[in-house]
Amino acid sequence: MVRRLHLHLQLQSHRLLPVPVLPRLLRPTSPRETSSSSAHWSLLTRPPPLPVPASVPVANRKASVARSVATTSASAPQEMVKAIRVHELGGPEVRPVSFFLLPRCYLRSDIGSGPGCWQSVLKWEDVEVGEPKEGEIRVRNKAVGLNFIDVYFRKGVYKASTMPFTPGMEAVGEVVAVGPGLTGRKVGDLVAYAGNPMGSYAEEQILPASKVVPVPPSIDPVTAASVILKGMTAQVLLRRCFKVEPGHTVLVQAAAGGVGSLLCQWAKALGATVIGTVSTQEKAAQAREDGCHHTIIYKEEDFVSRVNEITSGNGVDVVYDSVGKDTFQGSLACLKVRGYMVSFGQSSGTPDPVPLSALAPKSLFLTRPTLMLYTGTRDELLACAGEVFSNVVSGVLRVRINHTYPLSEAAKAHADLENRKTSGSVVLIP
Ligand SMILES: NC(=O)c1ccc[n+]([C@@H]2O[C@H](COP(=O)([O-])OP(=O)(O)OC[C@H]3O[C@@H](n4cnc5c(N)ncnc54)[C@H](OP(=O)(O)O)[C@@H]3O)[C@@H](O)[C@H]2O)c1
């Protein structure tokens, strides 16, 4: 009844308005919505779902029932939960299938994810989670980290092992069921995870217990989800690929990004001189706050000449390059003799192949690390995550959670990340 009244009022208020005006009025800004939401986006995003009152039929409340049942034990019955799924590779954009359907789409609150209205390859669907088997746990996610690797999988740069698949490699959640015979993990534990198996864009998921780490009580779930994958990446890059020490000069490409922000703070704490590249003045200000001694706006300045100037022609000891195609050659040119090129990402595209001979003139080292291969054993995982969390607790790392989105709006978050509109960490809230 309440729902019907609500819907009726919605319809009444929309009917008289010209279509282009509708979306803005229809979409009150949700408290969790990112500050960077654009008018363009609100035109194309479906309206938020109506609140479901407690009196609606059980069949319509399956997600909330799933939650309450799942907390009871490992033998809880199968229930559906919501998750983002990718059935076909492609862009994140949410757009009406047809311009002529636009008014109809906005007048039907229940139709948003239905056929004939909105489309993005990131679809918000019901999925079955299943029960945890031996060695597994079921986790109800509280916060999900967004990472550039999710974009690579969505586009097909990296191949998912199944189709359709649920993206996502970073989350924090509460254990709601444990597999038979499992010890060391119990219902109610708060755990974090980063890496395989993919599938964190879900309200609940099954995980191998050996892949999760406990979250210290002083770190809240959203902070932990924003830092576990990116922070462990920074740990691997600064402490293992090339060990940064006092006196080193470090160049961080995309210094205001999720990983970049943590790299700058941590490198400074290790005693290095930090040079960071960014695309805008706002990002430069953030990078300076994060410990960059020098910032370069690489969209406007030639970063190779600037690094040359800053280092009086000596070059830097190490470059941490996640931008890839657009910066790779320049990064090599910024290195000093026997410098380290750590190429760990490709936000602008895959770098062109490098002939071995390109390393010879300066006897350079080149590595292309992957986090998962540095945290493959339980000991490595615990040590790496432990160092990240202890740096958060001690204040060495101040995590910037600059953007949060409802998980159901992952498509918008992807578009913003790819369009360089984000800085710091991006978190999706189930
Ligand atoms: N090897 C590993 O194990 C590992 C682990 C984690 C992350 N990574 C890599 O680290 C990188 C950073 O990941 P993240 O999640 O923290 O993302 P992010 O750095 O927050 O976002 C990417 C940033 O790259 C910069 N960028 C430059 N050219 C770009 C382009 N053409 N398109 C989009 N962005 C561009 C943008 O910063 P500006 O606007 O300042 O240019 C953008 O904000 C990614 O490449 C990711 O694959 C690798």
The ligand as an ORCA input file, in Angstrom:
! r2SCAN-3c Opt
* xyz 0 1
  N      50.645     -4.842    -10.854
  C      49.777     -4.918     -9.874
  O      49.740     -5.904     -9.145
  C      48.818     -3.793     -9.653
  C      48.039     -3.740     -8.493
  C      47.185     -2.648     -8.306
  C      47.092     -1.668     -9.282
  N      47.840     -1.786    -10.407
  C      47.798     -0.748    -11.454
  O      48.000      0.498    -10.845
  C      47.332      1.482    -11.598
  C      46.565      2.370    -10.652
  O      45.410      1.686    -10.210
  P      44.316      2.445     -9.368
  O      43.194      1.495     -9.200
  O      44.930      3.063     -8.174
  O      43.839      3.589    -10.397
  P      44.125      5.144    -10.312
  O      45.592      5.400    -10.312
  O      43.326      5.732     -9.214
  O      43.483      5.656    -11.658
  C      44.217      5.719    -12.820
  C      44.911      7.082    -12.977
  O      45.834      6.965    -14.042
  C      45.989      8.212    -14.636
  N      45.908      8.100    -16.091
  C      46.862      8.541    -16.957
  N      46.481      8.314    -18.212
  C      45.262      7.739    -18.162
  C      44.360      7.309    -19.156
  N      44.634      7.422    -20.479
  N      43.187      6.783    -18.766
  C      42.892      6.657    -17.466
  N      43.730      7.054    -16.465
  C      44.900      7.604    -16.814
  C      44.904      9.143    -14.091
  O      45.504     10.048    -13.194
  P      45.822     11.528    -13.743
  O      44.485     12.139    -14.023
  O      46.552     12.212    -12.645
  O      46.639     11.352    -14.976
  C      43.963      8.202    -13.363
  O      43.337      8.815    -12.281
  C      46.503      0.773    -12.655
  O      47.192      0.826    -13.878
  C      46.461     -0.639    -12.134
  O      46.323     -1.570    -13.147
  C      48.688     -2.820    -10.610
*
